[in-house]
Amino acid sequence: FSARGARLGYRELINEKFAGGIDLSWATYDDYIGRQTYQTGNGALTTDFFKYVESYQGTVVFDYYFFSEKKVMPYVGIGLGAGYYNFKMYYNVFSTASGEWGFLTRPQAGVWLRLSERKPWALHASAYFDFATASNEDYEYNNFSNLGLQIGLVHLDW
């Protein structure tokens, strides 16, 4: 779970049902593994681990709106793009880090609720699933995936 992240997006209506645009996002995830002793061929190591993953993503997005009412607009969409994932591990006074690129796909569903007919602001709520091909053997990630919820404020120009 991580509440540290943000997404900036832009959409342009193609017609009353379809929109296209871009999303730029980032998030930080962390994990703590308590103190343990690890045996090696030359001795032993006792430490705790702090693991971090910083993700930076960019996607081209296409959304489909179920109806074109100006007050409530539910939608489904797909984002396709790339993600960069910076994996970091800290143990005692040592650390390791590596960065990996991966192809990213993001199916999503949400709704826009216009606050007033005369004002250009709306509430936005959505759920999405990120799946990226970025992998890291040290962290035992074959792929990087994330289930997310987003709540925000949107400026509308329609």
N, C-alpha and C positions, 0 to 999 in steps of 0.2 A: 504494500500500500504506500502511496506517496501523494501528498497534497502539494508537493513542490514542483510546479510546472506551469506552463501557459501555452496558449495557442492563439495566433493571430491569423485571421482568414479574410479573404475577399471573394465575393460571389458576384457574378454578372448574370442577370436573367437572359436566357437565350429565347425563351417564349414563356407562356404562363405556367408551364409544367416543368421546364428544365432550366438549370443554372450550372454554370461552370466557373471555376476559380482556382485559387491556391490556398494552402494552409502551410504555415511555418510554426513549428512547435518545439518545445524542449521539456524535459522532465528529469528529475534525479531520484534514483531508487537506492535504498541502502539495506544492508542485512548485517546482523551481528552474530558471530559464532563464539560462544563462551570459551573460557580457558580450557585447553586440552593438551595432552602430551602426545606427540607424534614420534614414532620410532623410525629411524632411518638406518641405512647400512653402516653409517659412521657414528651414530649416537642417537640422541633424542633432542626434540625441540618442544618446549612448553610455551604456548602463547594463546592469545585470543585473536580473532580476525574481525576486521571491519571491511565489508565489501560495499563498493559503490558502483553504480552504473549511471552515467550521464548520457542522455539521448538527445540528439538534435535531428529533426525531421523536416522534410519538405515534400509536399504532395500536390499533384494536380487533382482537383476534385470535381466530380459531377454529381449533382443532386437532382432527385425527382420529387416534385411536390404533388401530393395526392389531390388537393384541390386548391384553387387560387383565391380563396377568401382572403380578404385583407386583414382580418383580425387574428385568425389562427391558421398556421401553415405547417402541418406535419409533413415530414419528408424522409426518404431513405437516400443514401448516397454511397459513393465509393471514392476513395482516394488512392492514388498510385504514385509512388515516388521512391525516394532514397532516405536512408537514415544512417547517421554516424553514431556509434555507441562507444563511449570511452569507459573501459572497465578498469577499476582501481581496487587494490587490496592492500590493507595496512596490517602489519603484524609486528608488534613491539616497535622497534625503531626502524624497521625495514618496510619497503613498499614495492609493489609491482604495478605496472599499468600497461595497457595496450588498447589500441583503438581499432575498430572494425567497421567497415561499410557494409550495407546490405540493402537489397530491394525491399520496399515496404508496401504493403497493401492495408487499407483501412476501410472496411465496411462500417457504416454508421446509420443510425436512425435518430430522429429528433423532431422537435417542434419549435416554432417561433410564435410567441404570443405578443401581439402588438399592444402596447400600454394605452394608447389613445389613437383615435382616427386622425387627430390633428398634429400629433407629435411623431417624429421619425424614429423613436426608440422602441425596442422590443426585448422581451426576455427570451433567452435561448437555452434549451435543455436538450442534451443528446447523450446517447450511449454509443460506444465504438469499440472495435477490437483491432488492435495493431498486430500485424504479423510481419516480422522482418527476417531476412535470411542471414543476418549477422550472427556469427557464432564465436565462442571463445572456449577453448579446452580447459584453461585454468579455472574458469568459473562454472564449468560443466554446462554451458549453454550450447545447444545444437542450433537453436533459433531463438530469437528474442520476441516474446509476445506480451501483450498488455491489454487488459480489459479496463476501459475507462468510462467515467461519467464526467460530463462537462456542463457547467451552468455559467451563464454569462449574460452580458448586455450587448445588444446589436444595434447599430445605426443603419436604418433602412432608407433607401432612396427610391421608394415606390409607393 
